[in-house]
């Protein structure tokens, strides 16, 4: 196991993080921490730019893992509900678009009939909701299998690219 960072040894973790938030470079942070080490703690030692860089990298990695766990928990809790809401939206918009939802009784007791303009708007919104549902599940038609961002391999559903045939007289 490697040597513990001087930032941790001397207790400057929160100070380094606070300085980084202000937008200072790693070199500037190292200079400030070194000055404070000498003035506040009376210790003749230096904190290098590399020490600051390594400390911040480890901190970001640790925070990234925590954030990933929080996001995963959130998705587990909300995914089913979110999909149900999308399905309800899709069903209502589909009914409007098909003309099956003829009237809705509004709170003021007036009946509202969906007109052609509403049906066209419903069609547009329905397309957006369907696309959102597919994206929510990780399927996006613009993704290419193997590029690393495609969570679902859709290659078996895509038409293969035609292979150009070489003519007998062409030289390769």
N, C-alpha and C positions, 0 to 999 in steps of 0.2 A: 504494500500500500504506500502511496506517495506521501510526501510531506504536506501537512495541513497549511492552507493558505495563511499568509500573514494578516490578511484582512479579517479572517475568522479568529486567529490567535489573539489579535489586538482588539477585537470587538468592534470593528468598523463596518459590519455588514449593512446595517440600516443606513449609515452615512453614505456608503458607496451607492446604494440603491437610490437614495434621495438625490445625490449628485447626478446620477445618470438620468433621472427624470427631468432634470433641468436642461438636458441636452448637451452637457459637457462631453468632450472626447475622453477616451480611456486614459490618454496621456495626461490630460488636465486633471482628471480625478486622481490619478496616481500622485501627481505633484501636490494636490491639496491634502490628500490623506497623509503623505509623507510629512508635510509641514505641520499638520495637526498632531501627528504622532510625536514629533519633536517638541511642539509647544505645549500640548495638553498632557501627554503621558511621560514627557521627559525621556523618551527612548530614542537613541541614535540608531535608527534603522530606516530603510527605504522600502517603499512599496512600488513595484515596477508596473509599467503599462501592461505587461504580460500577465501579471498577477490579477490585475483588474479585469482583463479580458477573460481569463480562465474562470474567475469567480462569477462574472456576469453570465458567461456561457452555461455554467453549471446551474445557476439560478434560473435561467430561462428554460433549461431542459427540465428541471424539477417542476417549474410552474406549468410547462406544457403537458407533462404527465398528469398533473392534478386537473388541469382544464379538460384534458381528454376524458378522464374518468367522470367528471361532472357532466360533460356533454353526452357521454354514453348513457349515464343514468337518466338524464333528461329525455333523451330519445326513447329509452325504454318506457318511461312513464307517459310520454305524450304522443308517441307515434300512432297508437291504436285510436286514440281520441281524434287526432288530427285527420287520420284517414277516414274516420266515420263522418266528420264534418265535411270533408271534401266529397264524400259519396252523397251526403244529403244535398249539398249545393248542386252537385251534378244531376241528381234526380229531379230537383225542382227546375233547374234550367232546361233540362231535357224535356220535361213536361210542357214548359212554356213554349219551347221551340217547336214541339210537335203539335201544339195547339190543343193538347189534352187538358191543360189547366186553363179552363175558359174564364173563370171569374174568381175573384178573391173579394171577400167581404172586408172592407176597411173599417177601422174603428168608428168612423162617423156614419156607419150603416149605409154607405153608398157602395154599390157594386162596381168593381173596376174590371173591365174586359181588356185582355191583352190584345193589342193591335199588332199589325205586321211589323211596325218599327220595334216594338218590344220583343217580338219573336226574333228579329235580326240581331238585336242587342244580346238576347239570350244565347243565340248561336255563337256569337263572338266570345261571350263570357264562358260558355260551356267549353269551347276549345281551350281557353286559358286554364280552366279548372282541370281539364283532362291532362293538359301538358304539365301543370303543376303537380298533379298526382304522379305522373311518370317520373318527373324529376325528383320528387320526394322519395320515391322508391329507388332512386339511383340509376334510372334508365334515361338516357338522353340520346336522341338519334344522331347528334353531331359527333358523338364520341367514336373513336377508332379503337378496336380491340388491340390490346398490347401496348397502348401508349401510357398505361399506368393510371389513368384517371377513369377508366371504364370499369365500374364495379360488377357489371354483368356482361358476360361475353355474348354479344349479339351477332357474332360472325356467322352462325349457322342460319340466321334469318336474312342475311344480306345476300344479294345476288353476286356471284363471283365476277370479277373483272374479266372481260373477254381477252383471250391471249391472241396477240397479233401474230398472224401466220406469215412466215417469210416466204417470199416467192422463190421459185427454183433458180432464177437468174441473178438473184441479189447476192452479193458477197458479204460475208460477215467478218 
